[in-house]
């Protein structure tokens, strides 16, 4: 009797789960986010001139100008340790994926994008009308959701330069306006936002 192995495409992951370790780069940062950082959230690096200059720190909600994307908060099974909390709390050491393939939640995504010119945005602050789909750190496809603000200065999303993110595949459909998807990205060049 022989063994039969099935090397098909694995199923969908959970937000923050690495999809392929092949080209993955993970660094550790200190969380400065008082509201916590969920695995799978995009985070922004705080410049070295901050009060915590001796440590590399990140935040999910941009509190001032000049922030750069650090990457995506990693899902680690069994971490954070307490069952009652599903976030990396303020002052936790947070593993951040800076380059690779990872599962994230994406707003406004109806199908797997194919065009190299597709635009992606990162929600830099919660929507004035927050829902599960409109929280800081979420990826958004297609537009900056200017319905949340009168113009770009009050909008809650910032655009990522074309070519920095590519959707590989989507999970099992949209729930509450967000779709689980596997993305490939590289933020080691530290893309800056105003």
N, C-alpha and C positions, 0 to 999 in steps of 0.2 A: 504494500500500500504506500503510495507516494503522497507528498504534500502538494497542495495547490495554493499558490500565492496570488493574490489579486493586488496588482500595483496600479490600480486606477487612481483617478483624481480624488484626493481626500475631501471630506465634507467641509462645510463652512466652519470657521473657528468662532471665537468670541472676540469682542473688541479688545485690542491690545495684544492679541496672540500672534506670535511670529508665524508666518506662513512658509518661509523658506530660510534656513539658516545660512545658505550658501554665501551670500554677500552682505550679511547683516552686521552692522556696527552698532554696538550698544555702549553708552557712556552713563555714568551716574551723576545726578545733579541733586541739589537740595531743594525741596519744595518750599516756595515762599507763598503759596496759594492758601489763604485762610479758609477757603471753602472746600478744599480738597481737590485732588486731581484724579479723575476716573481713568482706569486703564483704557487705552485707545484714544485718549484726548490729545490733540496737538498742544504743545506747550512752547512758550517763548522764553528765550534766554534773557536774563536781567544783566545789563552791562556791568562791567567790573567796577564802575564808580558807585555802585550801590553800597548801603551800609554793610552788607554781607560780602564785601569784596574778596575776602580770603577764600570764599567757597563759590563754586559754580552753582548758580541758583536759577530756577525756572518758575514761571507762573502761567496759568491757563487764561486768565483775564488780563489783557494789556492795561497797565495802570499809567503808562506814560509813553512818549514817542521813542522811536529808535530801537524797538525790540526786533530781535531776529528769531526765526524759527529754530528751536533746538531739535525738535523731532516729535515722536509719539510716545506717550507713556506705555510702558510694557506691562502686559498681564503676566503675573507670576502665580502659578497655582499655590494656594495656601497663603498668599500675601496680598494685601495686608492681613496680618494674623488674626485679628478679631473678626469673628463671623458677622458681627453687627455693622462693620464698616466695609464699604466696597471701594474706598478711595485711598489714595496716598495723601495723608494729612500734612499740614504745615510742619516743616522741619524734618519730614521723612526723607531718607535717601531714596530717590526714585530712579529706576533704570529707564533710560530714554533711548529709543531706537532712532538713530540719526540717519541710517541708510539701510535699505532692504525692502522686504515684503512683509506686510503686516495687515491684520484685519482691523477695520475701523467702521464707524457709522458715518454715513454720508447723507446729508439732506438733499432733497430735490433730485435724486438720481432714479430714473425710471428704467434704464437699460445700461448695459456695459458700453461706455463711450469708446469710440474707435479713432476719432480724428485726433491728430497731434495738436490741433489748435483748440481743443476743448479747454474751457477755463474752470479752474477750481478756486475756491475761496476758503478761508478759515474764519470761523466766528470768533472774534476777539473779545466779545462781551455778550452777555445774555441779551436776548431780545427784550424790548420793552414789554412785550406780551409773551413771556417765556412759556414754552411747552417743553416736553421731553425732547423735541426735535431742535429746539432753538436755544442751546446752552453753549457757553463759551468753550472753545476747544474742538467743536465739531467741524468736520469737513463739509463743504457745500459745493454742489455742482451747478455750473451754468451761469449763475448770476449772483450778485452781492446782496440780494434780498433787500433792496432799497425801500420796500414797503415798511421796513422797521425804522427808517429814518428819512428825513426829507431830502437829504443829499449825501454825498460821500463822506462829509465831515461828521455826520451823525449816524451813519450806517454802522451796523454791528459786525460787518465782515470786511476782511482785507483780501485782496486778490493775490494769488500765488502766480509767479511768472510761468508762462506756458512752457511745458516740457519738464517740470519738476515732479509731477505726479502722474501716474498712469494706473488706471483701473484694470486689473487682471481679470477678475470675475466677481460676480455678485452672489450673495447668499440667497436665502429663501424668501425674498420679497420684502417689501416695505412694511414697516410697522410704525404707526404714529408719525408718518412723514419721513422716516429715516430708513436707509437700506444698509445692511451689513455687506461690506465689499472688501475684497483683497486688493490692496494698492501696492505699487512699487514706487519708491521715492529715494531721493538723495539730498539731504539738507546739510551735508558736511561743508558746503560752500557758504553756509549761513546767510540765506536770503533775508534781506532786511525789509522792514515796513516802516512807514512814517508814523 
